[in-house]
Structures are given as structure tokens and as C-alpha cells.
Amino acid sequence: MTRLLRANLLSLLLALVVSTAGVDTAGRVVTFRSADGRTLTGLFVEADDRPAPAVILVPMLGRSRDDWQGVAQRLADANINALAIDLPAMSLPADPEQLLAWHVDILAASAFLAGRPADVIPGAVGLAGASLGANLAVVAAAADASVRSIALVSPSLDYRGVRIDSLLRQYGARPALLMASLDDPYAARSVRELAQDAPGPREVRWSSVPAHGTSLLSRDPDLVRSLVEWFQQTLGVN
């Protein structure tokens, strides 16, 4: 074997090692079933010390679970499992009732975590959603008593018929973190109204960065820190 060939093979092996390490750091893709039998996929980033709490991450409309990768890793570093999922479609369905039913994929993700007691502490599950994902997280949390805590980034009182004020009251005394940019008028107004007369703990975090949803998180690291600390506190991370 020539010296040049050996050097090329060594470079290839090093590239494979780096590539594999990157996949491990970013988590792994898992599959699970929805209530209607569809196969769903998610990015599961695991805490080192398990079983541990877990947070399901729900994206904005038109965006993928990849938007949550950085937050998922931050949660895992804080010893919280993170499961980032996709919405059922990248665009809105014609039927508003069908849009409301999108929350069943979040319930499927919750059931997937409940079926992993070696990895996830039972009853120590939170939800975080951005924009439409925030509204769907409220719908799912109101229907799933096992959800202990939620964080809503740029929520809307009403997103194309997915109205959440009454559902957040139905969520009850469980804690909720509400975050928005002060330069995002409808989200800011929604946060103010949702925080009023709440039956349980409602904490608000504001940002001066002019952005919405997961774009706001990517541009304001203070909000990411607040989100991670919120789940540490409300999910009982030691």
C-alpha cells in the first residue's frame, strides 16, 4: 500500500469518526404510531442519567423538528430527555377541524415516552411549542393529565380556529411558561391575556428581539436558558 493511499484511508476513517460523533450528539431518530395508525418520526435526544424527565418539542407551521435541535441538546445537557416531532403537514389543511386534530400526534409522542420507563420518569413530561405548535401543545396538555408542565413560545389566542384561552383554563393548576417578543403584537397580546386570571402558575418572559416562534429562540439565548430552567424547576430535575 502506497503512502498516499494510506493517508487517504486515514483521512476517510477520521471523517467517519467525526461524522458518527456528530450523529450521537444530535440524538437519534425514533418511530412511533399515531392513533390513526400513521408512522410518526421524532428526534430523541437523551439525557445521560436516566430515567429522567422528558419534554416534547413541537415546531411552527412550515418548519421541521430540526428547529428544536439546539434546545433539545440544551435540555439533554440539563438531564432532561427531549423528543422533537414534526407537524402532520407543512401547510394548513382546508378543514379547521382537521387542524385542531393535529394535536393527536403530540399525544402519540407522549404515549411513546410513557412506554419507556427505563428512560423517562413516569409523569415527568412537559410540552414546548412554538407558534401553531404552542397552540397545539395546549390542546394536547388539556387532554393529557400526565403532562406536568408546558412552555409556549409566541402563542396565539386563536390560530385559524385553534383557540386556546378556554383550553388553558382546562389545563388547570399545572404550570405554564409564556414567551413572546414585545415586537410581535398579536403574540404579545395573547400572552398578556392568557396570563390573566389563571387557575395555576403562569410565568411570562419577554424579549426585545423582533422574531417569532423558534426563530425567536434562535436569536435570543436568554429565552432558551429560561425555557431549560423552567423545565428543570417544574419537572423536578435535581
LINBELNOR-V534698 format. One record per pair of residues at least 24 apart in sequence whose C-alpha atoms are under 6 Angstrom apart, sorted by the first residue. I is the first residue (numbers start at 0). J is the second residue. D is the distance in Angstrom with one decimal. If there is no record, write none. Layout:
BEGIN
i = (I & I)
j = (J & J)
d = (D & D)
END
This chain:
BEGIN
i = (33 & 33 & 41 & 41 & 42 & 42 & 43 & 43 & 44 & 44 & 45 & 45 & 46 & 46 & 46 & 46 & 49 & 50 & 50 & 50 & 50 & 51 & 51 & 51 & 52 & 52 & 52 & 52 & 52 & 53 & 53 & 53 & 53 & 54 & 54 & 54 & 54 & 55 & 55 & 55 & 55 & 56 & 56 & 56 & 57 & 57 & 57 & 58 & 58 & 59 & 59 & 59 & 59 & 61 & 61 & 74 & 99 & 102 & 102 & 123 & 125 & 127 & 129 & 129 & 129 & 130 & 130 & 141 & 141 & 148 & 148 & 149 & 150 & 150 & 151 & 152 & 152 & 152 & 153 & 153 & 153 & 154 & 155 & 155 & 156 & 171 & 172 & 172 & 173 & 174 & 174 & 174 & 175 & 176 & 176 & 176 & 177 & 178 & 178 & 178 & 179 & 180 & 180 & 180 & 181 & 182)
j = (104 & 107 & 83 & 84 & 82 & 83 & 81 & 82 & 80 & 81 & 75 & 80 & 75 & 78 & 79 & 80 & 118 & 117 & 118 & 119 & 120 & 79 & 119 & 120 & 79 & 119 & 120 & 123 & 124 & 79 & 80 & 81 & 124 & 81 & 124 & 125 & 126 & 81 & 82 & 83 & 126 & 83 & 127 & 128 & 84 & 128 & 132 & 129 & 132 & 129 & 130 & 131 & 132 & 89 & 90 & 227 & 161 & 135 & 139 & 234 & 149 & 151 & 153 & 212 & 213 & 154 & 212 & 169 & 170 & 174 & 175 & 175 & 175 & 176 & 177 & 178 & 179 & 212 & 179 & 186 & 212 & 186 & 186 & 189 & 189 & 198 & 198 & 199 & 199 & 199 & 200 & 201 & 201 & 201 & 202 & 203 & 203 & 203 & 204 & 205 & 205 & 205 & 206 & 207 & 207 & 209)
d = (5.8 & 5.2 & 5.5 & 4.5 & 5.5 & 5.1 & 5.8 & 4.5 & 5.9 & 5.1 & 5.8 & 4.6 & 4.5 & 4.6 & 5.4 & 5.0 & 5.1 & 5.4 & 4.1 & 4.8 & 5.4 & 5.8 & 5.0 & 5.3 & 5.2 & 5.5 & 5.3 & 4.9 & 5.8 & 5.3 & 4.3 & 5.5 & 4.9 & 4.9 & 5.6 & 4.5 & 5.4 & 6.0 & 4.8 & 5.8 & 4.8 & 4.5 & 5.0 & 5.8 & 5.8 & 4.5 & 4.9 & 5.5 & 5.2 & 5.3 & 5.3 & 5.5 & 5.3 & 4.3 & 6.0 & 5.9 & 5.8 & 5.3 & 5.5 & 5.5 & 5.4 & 5.8 & 6.0 & 4.6 & 5.9 & 5.0 & 5.2 & 5.8 & 4.5 & 5.3 & 6.0 & 4.9 & 5.7 & 4.5 & 5.0 & 4.8 & 5.9 & 5.5 & 4.8 & 5.1 & 5.2 & 5.6 & 5.5 & 5.5 & 5.2 & 5.6 & 5.2 & 3.6 & 5.7 & 6.0 & 4.7 & 6.0 & 5.0 & 5.8 & 4.9 & 5.9 & 4.8 & 5.8 & 4.8 & 5.8 & 5.5 & 5.7 & 4.5 & 5.7 & 5.6 & 5.1)
END
